[in-house]
């Protein structure tokens, strides 16, 4: 496939993915093994840029111009979709109903609305493929099983796994281990889905894994962890206890006992020892979840739905999250009892009540956490968090 310049754009439904899209374009959400950006980069050579919210543009750069494919960051960049959009001609567009999936243009667009207006005047290309999109936070864990299986095939095709240590028990034949990974006296069952262990990852003794599952580069499963599929643990994480059908983006810790189920955890989060979330209501009713766009709780259509947590949020030991809880960016939660089901960004407190997490203190903690992983918080990072602090003030009232 020839080199292609691509711009991943955020459309009018991207706000439905808050709080996860406060800090990243939709194309950088991890579901399965990869983000959409990573799926594209594995299959196509060329430049990658973004057309995203203004407050993200210092970190996620825009395009320089020239013939460019514009691709909706919410749509899973499957092999079929990438093959279809790579054949787009100038001023052709692909649609999923009323949602713009992709188009090709040499123009530079100032925002999503300008791109949309231009696409309406382009010739429509019928791709003849099925689309998979991530429209709500719960789609991330709901789609994770199929995406894990698809991504596993993509990342392992034509390659050989590292050897399986003799002291590990493996059931089935769908295990792939990258070089540098260390597995010690663990049990892995791949009969219900593949298991992928990333480069320099560590699976400690006593861990039990049931696929589909992915443990990405430099992440650790602590001793005695119990992992049920479909679960993804992103890079540079430490995870223990019991996890079921959840996605942890990366650089986050759930290092101790406690249950996490049907949940999505952003980057730079920390769940204190014995943190538990409910993923099923006592009356087995449909779970409702906070929606930032309507500023109310909406039906998910799910009986199982747990915790959605934005980047840089933390909770203390023995924290209990009720079914369908949404936590914003850089919140600090502690104390006994169940905190409310919507915790705004930069909140400080728990079931007894919340106050505003002082911005300077929050930024200092974020910088210290990142420094522990050898990453320096940049001025752009600080400006991004400051912007989220300002625009979320109404939610804290």
GINORZI-V833704 format. One record per residue. N is the residue number from 1. OMEGA is omega in whole degrees, -180 to 180 (999 if undefined). BURIAL is + if it has 16 or more other ideal C-beta (glycine too) atoms within 10 Angstrom, else -. D_FIRST is the distance of its C-alpha to the first C-alpha in whole Angstrom. Layout:
((N,OMEGA,BURIAL,D_FIRST) (N,OMEGA,BURIAL,D_FIRST))
This chain:
((1,-177,-,0) (2,180,-,4) (3,-178,-,7) (4,170,+,9) (5,-179,+,12) (6,171,+,14) (7,174,+,17) (8,-178,+,19) (9,174,+,22) (10,-177,+,25) (11,-175,+,27) (12,179,-,31) (13,-178,+,30) (14,180,+,29) (15,177,-,33) (16,180,+,34) (17,173,+,32) (18,9,+,34) (19,-174,+,36) (20,180,+,32) (21,167,+,31) (22,-168,+,33) (23,-180,+,32) (24,168,+,28) (25,-180,+,25) (26,-178,+,25) (27,-179,+,21) (28,173,+,23) (29,179,+,25) (30,173,+,25) (31,-166,+,25) (32,176,+,24) (33,-169,+,23) (34,158,+,20) (35,177,+,20) (36,176,+,18) (37,180,+,17) (38,177,+,16) (39,179,+,14) (40,-175,+,12) (41,177,-,12) (42,-173,-,12) (43,-173,+,8) (44,173,+,7) (45,178,-,8) (46,-177,-,10) (47,177,-,14) (48,177,+,16) (49,-173,+,19) (50,166,+,21) (51,-168,+,24) (52,-180,+,26) (53,-175,+,30) (54,-176,-,32) (55,179,+,34) (56,-168,+,30) (57,174,-,29) (58,-179,-,30) (59,-178,+,28) (60,-168,+,25) (61,178,-,24) (62,-175,-,23) (63,179,+,21) (64,-179,-,22) (65,-175,-,21) (66,-180,-,18) (67,-171,-,16) (68,170,+,15) (69,174,+,14) (70,-173,+,17) (71,-180,+,17) (72,-175,+,20) (73,179,+,21) (74,-175,+,23) (75,-177,+,20) (76,-176,+,19) (77,179,+,15) (78,177,+,15) (79,-178,-,12) (80,180,-,13) (81,-179,+,14) (82,178,+,10) (83,-178,-,9) (84,-177,+,12) (85,-180,+,12) (86,178,+,8) (87,179,-,10) (88,174,+,13) (89,180,-,15) (90,178,-,17) (91,169,-,20) (92,-178,+,19) (93,175,+,20) (94,-176,+,20) (95,170,+,23) (96,-170,+,24) (97,179,-,28) (98,-178,-,29) (99,176,+,26) (100,179,+,23) (101,-177,+,20) (102,172,+,18) (103,179,+,18) (104,-177,+,16) (105,174,+,19) (106,180,-,20) (107,172,-,23) (108,-175,-,24) (109,-177,+,26) (110,-179,-,29) (111,-178,-,29) (112,-177,+,28) (113,178,-,30) (114,177,-,29) (115,-179,+,26) (116,-180,+,27) (117,178,-,29) (118,-178,+,27) (119,-180,+,24) (120,-178,-,28) (121,178,-,28) (122,176,+,24) (123,-179,-,23) (124,174,-,23) (125,175,+,19) (126,-174,-,20) (127,-179,+,18) (128,179,-,20) (129,175,-,19) (130,-178,-,21) (131,172,+,21) (132,-179,+,22) (133,175,+,24) (134,-175,+,26) (135,-178,-,29) (136,-179,+,32) (137,-178,+,32) (138,175,+,34) (139,-176,+,30) (140,179,+,29) (141,179,+,31) (142,-180,+,31) (143,-169,+,28) (144,-179,+,27) (145,-178,+,28) (146,-179,+,25) (147,176,+,23) (148,-180,+,24) (149,180,+,24) (150,-178,+,20) (151,178,+,19) (152,178,+,21) (153,-179,-,19) (154,-173,+,16) (155,-177,+,18) (156,-175,+,20) (157,178,-,17) (158,-178,-,18) (159,178,-,20) (160,178,-,24) (161,168,+,26) (162,-175,-,29) (163,179,-,33) (164,179,-,35) (165,-176,-,38) (166,-179,-,41) (167,177,-,43) (168,177,+,40) (169,-179,-,40) (170,178,+,37) (171,-175,-,37) (172,-174,-,35) (173,-178,-,31) (174,177,+,29) (175,175,+,29) (176,-178,+,27) (177,179,+,28) (178,178,+,26) (179,177,-,28) (180,179,-,31) (181,180,+,32) (182,177,-,35) (183,-176,+,37) (184,172,-,41) (185,179,-,43) (186,178,+,41) (187,-177,-,40) (188,179,+,37) (189,-178,+,36) (190,-176,+,33) (191,179,-,34) (192,178,+,34) (193,-176,+,30) (194,177,+,28) (195,-179,+,29) (196,178,+,27) (197,-172,+,29) (198,-178,+,27) (199,176,-,27) (200,174,+,31) (201,-178,+,32) (202,174,+,35) (203,-174,+,37) (204,-174,+,41) (205,179,-,43) (206,180,-,44) (207,176,+,41) (208,-176,+,40) (209,172,+,37) (210,-176,+,36) (211,0,+,32) (212,-174,+,30) (213,173,+,30) (214,173,+,28) (215,-171,+,30) (216,-168,+,27) (217,172,+,27) (218,177,+,31) (219,-175,+,33) (220,166,+,36) (221,-176,+,38) (222,-177,+,41) (223,175,-,44) (224,178,-,45) (225,178,+,42) (226,-173,+,41) (227,176,+,38) (228,176,+,37) (229,-4,+,34) (230,-174,+,32) (231,174,+,32) (232,173,+,29) (233,-175,+,31) (234,-176,+,28) (235,173,+,29) (236,177,+,32) (237,170,+,34) (238,-172,+,37) (239,174,+,38) (240,180,+,41) (241,-175,+,44) (242,-180,+,42) (243,-179,+,39) (244,173,+,38) (245,-179,+,35) (246,177,+,34) (247,175,+,31) (248,-170,+,32) (249,-178,+,29) (250,177,+,30) (251,-180,+,33) (252,-177,+,36) (253,163,+,39) (254,-163,+,40) (255,-172,+,42) (256,179,+,45) (257,-176,+,47) (258,-175,+,46) (259,172,+,44) (260,-177,+,41) (261,178,+,40) (262,-171,+,37) (263,174,+,36) (264,-179,+,34) (265,-179,+,35) (266,-180,+,33) (267,175,+,33) (268,176,+,36) (269,174,+,38) (270,176,+,41) (271,-177,+,43) (272,-178,+,46) (273,178,-,48) (274,169,-,49) (275,-180,+,47) (276,171,+,47) (277,173,+,45) (278,175,+,46) (279,-179,+,43) (280,179,+,46) (281,-178,+,49) (282,180,-,52) (283,177,-,53) (284,-178,-,49) (285,176,-,49) (286,-178,-,45) (287,172,+,44) (288,-176,+,44) (289,180,+,42) (290,179,+,42) (291,-177,+,40) (292,-174,+,40) (293,179,-,39) (294,-179,-,42) (295,176,-,44) (296,176,-,45) (297,-179,-,45) (298,179,-,43) (299,178,-,42) (300,-173,+,39) (301,-175,-,40) (302,170,+,40) (303,179,-,43) (304,177,+,41) (305,-173,+,40) (306,-169,+,41) (307,171,+,40) (308,-175,+,37) (309,178,+,38) (310,-175,+,36) (311,172,+,36) (312,178,+,38) (313,-176,+,41) (314,171,+,43) (315,-176,+,46) (316,-179,+,49) (317,176,-,51) (318,177,-,52) (319,179,+,50) (320,178,+,50) (321,179,+,47) (322,-180,+,48) (323,176,+,46) (324,178,+,43) (325,177,+,43) (326,177,+,41) (327,-179,+,42) (328,-178,+,40) (329,172,+,39) (330,172,+,41) (331,178,+,44) (332,-170,+,47) (333,-178,+,48) (334,178,+,51) (335,-177,-,55) (336,-180,-,56) (337,180,-,55) (338,171,-,52) (339,-177,+,51) (340,-172,-,50) (341,172,+,47) (342,-180,+,46) (343,-176,+,46) (344,176,+,45) (345,178,+,43) (346,172,+,45) (347,-178,+,48) (348,178,+,50) (349,-176,+,52) (350,-176,+,52) (351,-179,+,55) (352,-180,-,58) (353,-177,-,56) (354,167,+,53) (355,-180,-,54) (356,175,+,51) (357,-176,+,49) (358,-173,-,50) (359,-178,-,47) (360,179,-,48) (361,-180,-,49) (362,180,+,45) (363,178,+,43) (364,179,-,45) (365,-180,+,45) (366,179,+,41) (367,-180,+,41) (368,179,-,43) (369,-180,+,41) (370,-180,+,37) (371,178,-,39) (372,177,-,40) (373,178,-,36) (374,-179,-,36) (375,180,-,35) (376,176,-,37) (377,-175,+,37) (378,175,-,36) (379,178,-,38) (380,176,-,35) (381,-180,+,35) (382,179,-,39) (383,179,-,38) (384,180,+,36) (385,178,+,39) (386,179,-,41) (387,179,-,40) (388,176,+,39) (389,-176,+,43) (390,-175,-,44) (391,180,-,42) (392,-175,+,43) (393,-180,-,47) (394,180,-,48) (395,-178,+,47) (396,-178,+,49) (397,999,-,52))
